[in-house]
Amino acid sequence: MNATDHDVLEMIWHNSKIFGATQLAHDAIMLEIKKANGTVRNSIRKLEKHGILDLHHYFHPGNKGLGPNIYSIRPFNEYPTVVDERFFP
């Protein structure tokens, strides 16, 4: 994970403390961490590929189109391949 991936994950985690999931638009993440939209999308894809995040597409019934995605962070013990064995016995 690079610094941008960490920033994206930290923002999602910070916003999902209460419910365990958060609904964020890419633009909101982009403005908060001051990175380009493509960079944010790449980080989210990487986090999802490694099994750290679950991404749920949201269909907005009022707009009849896609709304901001819903993100949830998987429990720590579900992605041991990303974590160094020294920190994960």
C-alpha positions as CSV (number, residue, x, y, z in Angstrom):
1,M,0.0,0.0,0.0
2,N,1.3,3.4,-0.8
3,A,0.5,6.7,0.9
4,T,-2.5,7.5,-1.3
5,D,-4.1,4.1,-0.6
6,H,-3.6,4.7,3.1
7,D,-5.2,8.1,2.8
8,V,-8.2,6.7,1.0
9,L,-8.6,3.8,3.4
10,E,-8.3,6.2,6.4
11,M,-11.0,8.5,5.0
12,I,-13.3,5.6,4.4
13,W,-12.6,4.2,7.9
14,H,-13.1,7.6,9.5
15,N,-16.5,8.0,7.9
16,S,-17.6,4.4,8.6
17,K,-17.0,4.3,12.3
18,I,-20.7,4.5,13.3
19,F,-22.4,2.2,10.9
20,G,-19.5,0.1,9.6
21,A,-20.0,1.4,6.1
22,T,-20.0,4.7,4.4
23,Q,-21.4,6.2,1.2
24,L,-18.9,8.5,-0.4
25,A,-18.5,10.0,-3.9
26,H,-15.1,9.8,-5.6
27,D,-15.2,13.6,-5.7
28,A,-15.5,13.9,-1.9
29,I,-12.5,11.6,-1.4
30,M,-10.6,13.4,-4.1
31,L,-11.1,16.9,-2.5
32,E,-10.3,15.6,1.0
33,I,-7.0,13.9,0.2
34,K,-6.1,16.4,-2.6
35,K,-5.4,13.8,-5.3
36,A,-6.8,13.4,-8.8
37,N,-10.0,11.4,-9.4
38,G,-8.2,8.7,-11.4
39,T,-5.7,8.3,-8.5
40,V,-8.6,7.8,-6.0
41,R,-10.3,5.3,-8.3
42,N,-7.0,3.3,-8.7
43,S,-6.5,3.2,-4.9
44,I,-10.1,2.0,-4.4
45,R,-9.6,-0.7,-7.0
46,K,-6.3,-1.8,-5.4
47,L,-7.9,-1.9,-1.9
48,E,-10.8,-3.9,-3.3
49,K,-8.5,-6.3,-5.2
50,H,-6.5,-7.0,-2.1
51,G,-9.7,-7.8,-0.2
52,I,-9.4,-4.8,2.2
53,L,-12.6,-3.0,1.0
54,D,-16.0,-4.2,-0.1
55,L,-17.5,-1.9,-2.8
56,H,-21.3,-1.8,-3.3
57,H,-22.7,0.1,-6.2
58,Y,-25.7,2.3,-5.2
59,F,-28.6,2.9,-7.5
60,H,-30.2,6.2,-6.7
61,P,-34.0,5.8,-7.3
62,G,-34.7,9.5,-7.3
63,N,-32.1,10.3,-10.0
64,K,-32.7,7.0,-11.8
65,G,-28.9,6.4,-11.9
66,L,-25.9,5.5,-10.0
67,G,-25.3,7.3,-6.7
68,P,-22.2,7.4,-4.5
69,N,-20.7,4.0,-3.8
70,I,-21.0,2.3,-0.4
71,Y,-17.7,1.1,1.1
72,S,-17.2,-1.3,4.0
73,I,-13.8,-2.3,5.4
74,R,-13.4,-6.1,5.9
75,P,-12.2,-7.4,9.3
76,F,-8.4,-7.5,9.7
77,N,-8.1,-11.3,9.8
78,E,-9.7,-11.7,6.4
79,Y,-6.7,-10.3,4.4
80,P,-3.5,-11.9,5.7
81,T,-1.8,-11.8,2.3
82,V,-1.5,-8.0,2.5
83,V,-0.2,-7.9,6.1
84,D,3.4,-8.9,7.0
85,E,3.5,-12.1,9.0
86,R,5.3,-10.3,11.9
87,F,2.1,-8.4,12.6
88,F,-0.3,-11.2,11.9
89,P,0.5,-14.4,13.9
